[in-house]
Amino acid sequence: MNLANTLSLSRIFLTVPIFILTYMGENYYPFALIIFIIASLTDMFDGMAARKLNQVTDIGKFLDQICDKIMINTVFIILLSVNLIPGWFVAVIVARDTFVNGIRLILANRNVVVAADKLGKLKTVLQIVLISLIYFYYSLFNGGNVNTVLESLNIFINILVYITAFISVFSGINYFVKNSKSIK
């Protein structure tokens, strides 16, 4: 197990305290946010480590994407369960990821490994920013303190939900189109 793959797998393990802290309530959201940011940074560092140490592997490309999906989807489901994000949004994200993972399985059976493209990376960044802002907003909102800045942030989060959903679906369609020749 190389450093890059270890960093990828750490995202799954870091999801557990995020899960627990979110269920513990609003007082623990700042801690969930910190751990989520650390976990998200491993996504950047695993790729850097793989390239710098010449450890880019097919299993690493696969692990990176799967660990991202497990972390992001789990956190979205947790946020849904505590009513911080709409159900339709989580359904769109999980459906898109299931669809793309199905394509990956077909391609893997044909010995084709496809690394994430720029649109897929943008989707992941938007999802990470959205989750971070939700935790940040509800950390500040704790106690019901509403002011203009918080209300503006809430409006931005709601807009970002739609943008993230759109980019996620679009990137899934793009993934299918780019790999359709290999699927047939």
Phi and psi restraints in degrees (value plus and minus 20) as a CYANA .aco file:
   2 ASN   PHI    -108.6   -68.6
   2 ASN   PSI     153.8   193.8
   3 LEU   PHI     -80.5   -40.5
   3 LEU   PSI     -64.8   -24.8
   4 ALA   PHI     -80.2   -40.2
   4 ALA   PSI     -65.0   -25.0
   5 ASN   PHI     -87.7   -47.7
   5 ASN   PSI     -55.1   -15.1
   6 THR   PHI     -83.7   -43.7
   6 THR   PSI     -62.3   -22.3
   7 LEU   PHI     -82.9   -42.9
   7 LEU   PSI     -61.2   -21.2
   8 SER   PHI     -80.2   -40.2
   8 SER   PSI     -68.7   -28.7
   9 LEU   PHI     -85.0   -45.0
   9 LEU   PSI     -46.8    -6.8
  10 SER   PHI     -81.3   -41.3
  10 SER   PSI     -47.6    -7.6
  11 ARG   PHI     -81.6   -41.6
  11 ARG   PSI     -57.4   -17.4
  12 ILE   PHI     -86.4   -46.4
  12 ILE   PSI     -65.6   -25.6
  13 PHE   PHI     -87.1   -47.1
  13 PHE   PSI     -55.0   -15.0
  14 LEU   PHI     -93.0   -53.0
  14 LEU   PSI     -37.5     2.5
  15 THR   PHI     -86.3   -46.3
  15 THR   PSI     -50.9   -10.9
  16 VAL   PHI     -80.8   -40.8
  16 VAL   PSI     -72.3   -32.3
  17 PRO   PHI     -85.6   -45.6
  17 PRO   PSI     -50.8   -10.8
  18 ILE   PHI     -81.6   -41.6
  18 ILE   PSI     -65.8   -25.8
  19 PHE   PHI     -76.7   -36.7
  19 PHE   PSI     -72.3   -32.3
  20 ILE   PHI     -83.9   -43.9
  20 ILE   PSI     -66.6   -26.6
  21 LEU   PHI     -84.2   -44.2
  21 LEU   PSI     -56.0   -16.0
  22 THR   PHI     -84.9   -44.9
  22 THR   PSI     -62.8   -22.8
  23 TYR   PHI     -89.8   -49.8
  23 TYR   PSI     -41.1    -1.1
  24 MET   PHI     -93.7   -53.7
  24 MET   PSI     -36.7     3.3
  25 GLY   PHI      96.6   136.6
  25 GLY   PSI     155.6   195.6
  26 GLU   PHI     -76.4   -36.4
  26 GLU   PSI     -52.8   -12.8
  27 ASN   PHI     -82.5   -42.5
  27 ASN   PSI     -40.3    -0.3
  28 TYR   PHI    -122.3   -82.3
  28 TYR   PSI     -22.2    17.8
  29 TYR   PHI     -79.8   -39.8
  29 TYR   PSI     -59.1   -19.1
  30 PRO   PHI     -79.0   -39.0
  30 PRO   PSI     -56.4   -16.4
  31 PHE   PHI     -91.5   -51.5
  31 PHE   PSI     -59.3   -19.3
  32 ALA   PHI     -82.0   -42.0
  32 ALA   PSI     -60.4   -20.4
  33 LEU   PHI     -81.7   -41.7
  33 LEU   PSI     -66.8   -26.8
  34 ILE   PHI     -80.4   -40.4
  34 ILE   PSI     -66.5   -26.5
  35 ILE   PHI     -86.2   -46.2
  35 ILE   PSI     -58.1   -18.1
  36 PHE   PHI     -82.7   -42.7
  36 PHE   PSI     -62.4   -22.4
  37 ILE   PHI     -83.3   -43.3
  37 ILE   PSI     -63.2   -23.2
  38 ILE   PHI     -80.0   -40.0
  38 ILE   PSI     -66.9   -26.9
  39 ALA   PHI     -81.1   -41.1
  39 ALA   PSI     -61.0   -21.0
  40 SER   PHI     -85.9   -45.9
  40 SER   PSI     -56.3   -16.3
  41 LEU   PHI     -85.2   -45.2
  41 LEU   PSI     -48.6    -8.6
  42 THR   PHI     -83.0   -43.0
  42 THR   PSI     -45.1    -5.1
  43 ASP   PHI     -85.2   -45.2
  43 ASP   PSI     -58.5   -18.5
  44 MET   PHI     -94.1   -54.1
  44 MET   PSI     -63.2   -23.2
  45 PHE   PHI     -91.7   -51.7
  45 PHE   PSI     -50.8   -10.8
  46 ASP   PHI     -85.5   -45.5
  46 ASP   PSI     -59.8   -19.8
  47 GLY   PHI     -87.0   -47.0
  47 GLY   PSI     -61.7   -21.7
  48 MET   PHI     -82.4   -42.4
  48 MET   PSI     -64.0   -24.0
  49 ALA   PHI     -84.3   -44.3
  49 ALA   PSI     -62.9   -22.9
  50 ALA   PHI     -81.3   -41.3
  50 ALA   PSI     -63.7   -23.7
  51 ARG   PHI     -91.6   -51.6
  51 ARG   PSI     -65.5   -25.5
  52 LYS   PHI     -85.6   -45.6
  52 LYS   PSI     -59.1   -19.1
  53 LEU   PHI    -113.5   -73.5
  53 LEU   PSI     -12.9    27.1
  54 ASN   PHI      34.9    74.9
  54 ASN   PSI      28.2    68.2
  55 GLN   PHI    -138.5   -98.5
  55 GLN   PSI       7.6    47.6
  56 VAL   PHI     -92.5   -52.5
  56 VAL   PSI     101.0   141.0
  57 THR   PHI    -154.1  -114.1
  57 THR   PSI     140.9   180.9
  58 ASP   PHI     -81.9   -41.9
  58 ASP   PSI     -61.3   -21.3
  59 ILE   PHI     -84.6   -44.6
  59 ILE   PSI     -55.0   -15.0
  60 GLY   PHI     -86.0   -46.0
  60 GLY   PSI     -62.0   -22.0
  61 LYS   PHI     -81.6   -41.6
  61 LYS   PSI     -60.8   -20.8
  62 PHE   PHI     -87.6   -47.6
  62 PHE   PSI     -69.8   -29.8
  63 LEU   PHI     -79.6   -39.6
  63 LEU   PSI     -63.3   -23.3
  64 ASP   PHI     -75.9   -35.9
  64 ASP   PSI     -68.5   -28.5
  65 GLN   PHI     -90.2   -50.2
  65 GLN   PSI     -60.7   -20.7
  66 ILE   PHI     -86.7   -46.7
  66 ILE   PSI     -63.3   -23.3
  67 CYS   PHI     -83.8   -43.8
  67 CYS   PSI     -57.7   -17.7
  68 ASP   PHI     -78.9   -38.9
  68 ASP   PSI     -68.8   -28.8
  69 LYS   PHI     -82.5   -42.5
  69 LYS   PSI     -63.3   -23.3
  70 ILE   PHI     -81.9   -41.9
  70 ILE   PSI     -67.1   -27.1
  71 MET   PHI     -84.6   -44.6
  71 MET   PSI     -73.6   -33.6
  72 ILE   PHI     -82.2   -42.2
  72 ILE   PSI     -69.8   -29.8
  73 ASN   PHI     -84.8   -44.8
  73 ASN   PSI     -59.2   -19.2
  74 THR   PHI     -82.5   -42.5
  74 THR   PSI     -64.4   -24.4
  75 VAL   PHI     -86.1   -46.1
  75 VAL   PSI     -60.8   -20.8
  76 PHE   PHI     -81.7   -41.7
  76 PHE   PSI     -60.7   -20.7
  77 ILE   PHI     -85.4   -45.4
  77 ILE   PSI     -59.3   -19.3
  78 ILE   PHI     -82.1   -42.1
  78 ILE   PSI     -66.3   -26.3
  79 LEU   PHI     -83.3   -43.3
  79 LEU   PSI     -55.0   -15.0
  80 LEU   PHI     -84.8   -44.8
  80 LEU   PSI     -63.2   -23.2
  81 SER   PHI     -86.3   -46.3
  81 SER   PSI     -43.3    -3.3
  82 VAL   PHI    -124.7   -84.7
  82 VAL   PSI      -2.3    37.7
  83 ASN   PHI      41.9    81.9
  83 ASN   PSI      18.9    58.9
  84 LEU   PHI    -125.2   -85.2
  84 LEU   PSI     -25.4    14.6
  85 ILE   PHI    -168.8  -128.8
  85 ILE   PSI     126.9   166.9
  86 PRO   PHI     -92.5   -52.5
  86 PRO   PSI     126.8   166.8
  87 GLY   PHI     -83.0   -43.0
  87 GLY   PSI     -58.7   -18.7
  88 TRP   PHI     -79.2   -39.2
  88 TRP   PSI     -57.7   -17.7
  89 PHE   PHI     -84.6   -44.6
  89 PHE   PSI     -67.5   -27.5
  90 VAL   PHI     -82.3   -42.3
  90 VAL   PSI     -60.1   -20.1
  91 ALA   PHI     -81.7   -41.7
  91 ALA   PSI     -62.2   -22.2
  92 VAL   PHI     -82.6   -42.6
  92 VAL   PSI     -66.0   -26.0
  93 ILE   PHI     -85.0   -45.0
  93 ILE   PSI     -67.3   -27.3
  94 VAL   PHI     -86.4   -46.4
  94 VAL   PSI     -60.4   -20.4
  95 ALA   PHI     -83.3   -43.3
  95 ALA   PSI     -64.4   -24.4
  96 ARG   PHI     -80.5   -40.5
  96 ARG   PSI     -67.5   -27.5
  97 ASP   PHI     -85.9   -45.9
  97 ASP   PSI     -56.7   -16.7
  98 THR   PHI     -85.0   -45.0
  98 THR   PSI     -62.7   -22.7
  99 PHE   PHI     -80.5   -40.5
  99 PHE   PSI     -69.8   -29.8
 100 VAL   PHI     -84.5   -44.5
 100 VAL   PSI     -60.5   -20.5
 101 ASN   PHI     -85.7   -45.7
 101 ASN   PSI     -53.0   -13.0
 102 GLY   PHI     -82.4   -42.4
 102 GLY   PSI     -63.4   -23.4
 103 ILE   PHI     -82.0   -42.0
 103 ILE   PSI     -62.8   -22.8
 104 ARG   PHI     -79.9   -39.9
 104 ARG   PSI     -59.7   -19.7
 105 LEU   PHI     -83.8   -43.8
 105 LEU   PSI     -62.7   -22.7
 106 ILE   PHI     -80.5   -40.5
 106 ILE   PSI     -67.0   -27.0
 107 LEU   PHI     -85.9   -45.9
 107 LEU   PSI     -58.5   -18.5
 108 ALA   PHI     -82.8   -42.8
 108 ALA   PSI     -57.2   -17.2
 109 ASN   PHI     -84.6   -44.6
 109 ASN   PSI     -39.1     0.9
 110 ARG   PHI    -124.1   -84.1
 110 ARG   PSI      -4.9    35.1
 111 ASN   PHI      40.3    80.3
 111 ASN   PSI      14.4    54.4
 112 VAL   PHI    -133.7   -93.7
 112 VAL   PSI     101.9   141.9
 113 VAL   PHI    -133.0   -93.0
 113 VAL   PSI     106.1   146.1
 114 VAL   PHI    -132.8   -92.8
 114 VAL   PSI     100.7   140.7
 115 ALA   PHI     -95.4   -55.4
 115 ALA   PSI     139.7   179.7
 116 ALA   PHI     -82.7   -42.7
 116 ALA   PSI     122.5   162.5
 117 ASP   PHI    -118.1   -78.1
 117 ASP   PSI    -198.2  -158.2
 118 LYS   PHI     -83.4   -43.4
 118 LYS   PSI     -56.8   -16.8
 119 LEU   PHI     -87.9   -47.9
 119 LEU   PSI     -59.8   -19.8
 120 GLY   PHI     -85.1   -45.1
 120 GLY   PSI     -57.3   -17.3
 121 LYS   PHI     -88.5   -48.5
 121 LYS   PSI     -58.7   -18.7
 122 LEU   PHI     -81.2   -41.2
 122 LEU   PSI     -62.1   -22.1
 123 LYS   PHI     -78.0   -38.0
 123 LYS   PSI     -66.1   -26.1
 124 THR   PHI     -84.0   -44.0
 124 THR   PSI     -63.0   -23.0
 125 VAL   PHI     -81.5   -41.5
 125 VAL   PSI     -64.6   -24.6
 126 LEU   PHI     -81.4   -41.4
 126 LEU   PSI     -61.0   -21.0
 127 GLN   PHI     -85.0   -45.0
 127 GLN   PSI     -61.3   -21.3
 128 ILE   PHI     -85.7   -45.7
 128 ILE   PSI     -63.3   -23.3
 129 VAL   PHI     -83.2   -43.2
 129 VAL   PSI     -63.6   -23.6
 130 LEU   PHI     -80.7   -40.7
 130 LEU   PSI     -68.6   -28.6
 131 ILE   PHI     -81.5   -41.5
 131 ILE   PSI     -64.2   -24.2
 132 SER   PHI     -80.9   -40.9
 132 SER   PSI     -63.7   -23.7
 133 LEU   PHI     -86.8   -46.8
 133 LEU   PSI     -55.9   -15.9
 134 ILE   PHI     -83.3   -43.3
 134 ILE   PSI     -69.0   -29.0
 135 TYR   PHI     -81.8   -41.8
 135 TYR   PSI     -62.0   -22.0
 136 PHE   PHI     -82.9   -42.9
 136 PHE   PSI     -67.4   -27.4
 137 TYR   PHI     -79.6   -39.6
 137 TYR   PSI     -69.8   -29.8
 138 TYR   PHI     -94.0   -54.0
 138 TYR   PSI     -39.2     0.8
 139 SER   PHI     -88.8   -48.8
 139 SER   PSI     -62.1   -22.1
 140 LEU   PHI     -95.0   -55.0
 140 LEU   PSI     -54.5   -14.5
 141 PHE   PHI     -93.0   -53.0
 141 PHE   PSI     -36.4     3.6
 142 ASN   PHI     -68.9   -28.9
 142 ASN   PSI     105.4   145.4
 143 GLY   PHI      76.5   116.5
 143 GLY   PSI     -22.5    17.5
 144 GLY   PHI      59.4    99.4
 144 GLY   PSI      -2.7    37.3
 145 ASN   PHI     -94.4   -54.4
 145 ASN   PSI      84.9   124.9
 146 VAL   PHI    -129.1   -89.1
 146 VAL   PSI     107.2   147.2
 147 ASN   PHI    -156.7  -116.7
 147 ASN   PSI     159.2   199.2
 148 THR   PHI     -81.5   -41.5
 148 THR   PSI     -60.8   -20.8
 149 VAL   PHI     -83.8   -43.8
 149 VAL   PSI     -65.9   -25.9
 150 LEU   PHI     -84.2   -44.2
 150 LEU   PSI     -60.2   -20.2
 151 GLU   PHI     -85.3   -45.3
 151 GLU   PSI     -58.8   -18.8
 152 SER   PHI     -83.8   -43.8
 152 SER   PSI     -61.4   -21.4
 153 LEU   PHI     -83.5   -43.5
 153 LEU   PSI     -60.3   -20.3
 154 ASN   PHI     -82.3   -42.3
 154 ASN   PSI     -62.1   -22.1
 155 ILE   PHI     -83.2   -43.2
 155 ILE   PSI     -63.5   -23.5
 156 PHE   PHI     -81.4   -41.4
 156 PHE   PSI     -62.9   -22.9
 157 ILE   PHI     -80.5   -40.5
 157 ILE   PSI     -63.7   -23.7
 158 ASN   PHI     -83.5   -43.5
 158 ASN   PSI     -59.7   -19.7
 159 ILE   PHI     -86.2   -46.2
 159 ILE   PSI     -61.9   -21.9
 160 LEU   PHI     -83.3   -43.3
 160 LEU   PSI     -51.5   -11.5
 161 VAL   PHI     -77.7   -37.7
 161 VAL   PSI     -67.8   -27.8
 162 TYR   PHI     -88.2   -48.2
 162 TYR   PSI     -62.3   -22.3
 163 ILE   PHI     -82.1   -42.1
 163 ILE   PSI     -64.7   -24.7
 164 THR   PHI     -84.3   -44.3
 164 THR   PSI     -61.7   -21.7
 165 ALA   PHI     -81.5   -41.5
 165 ALA   PSI     -65.2   -25.2
 166 PHE   PHI     -82.4   -42.4
 166 PHE   PSI     -70.1   -30.1
 167 ILE   PHI     -83.2   -43.2
 167 ILE   PSI     -57.7   -17.7
 168 SER   PHI     -82.5   -42.5
 168 SER   PSI     -67.3   -27.3
 169 VAL   PHI     -85.5   -45.5
 169 VAL   PSI     -65.1   -25.1
 170 PHE   PHI     -81.0   -41.0
 170 PHE   PSI     -60.8   -20.8
 171 SER   PHI     -87.8   -47.8
 171 SER   PSI     -53.1   -13.1
 172 GLY   PHI     -86.1   -46.1
 172 GLY   PSI     -62.8   -22.8
 173 ILE   PHI     -83.5   -43.5
 173 ILE   PSI     -64.3   -24.3
 174 ASN   PHI     -79.1   -39.1
 174 ASN   PSI     -62.8   -22.8
 175 TYR   PHI     -80.5   -40.5
 175 TYR   PSI     -63.4   -23.4
 176 PHE   PHI     -83.8   -43.8
 176 PHE   PSI     -68.0   -28.0
 177 VAL   PHI     -82.6   -42.6
 177 VAL   PSI     -65.3   -25.3
 178 LYS   PHI     -83.2   -43.2
 178 LYS   PSI     -48.1    -8.1
 179 ASN   PHI    -129.8   -89.8
 179 ASN   PSI     -11.3    28.7
 180 SER   PHI     -83.0   -43.0
 180 SER   PSI     -53.8   -13.8
 181 LYS   PHI     -86.9   -46.9
 181 LYS   PSI     -56.5   -16.5
 182 SER   PHI     -94.7   -54.7
 182 SER   PSI     -42.5    -2.5
 183 ILE   PHI     -97.4   -57.4
 183 ILE   PSI     -56.3   -16.3
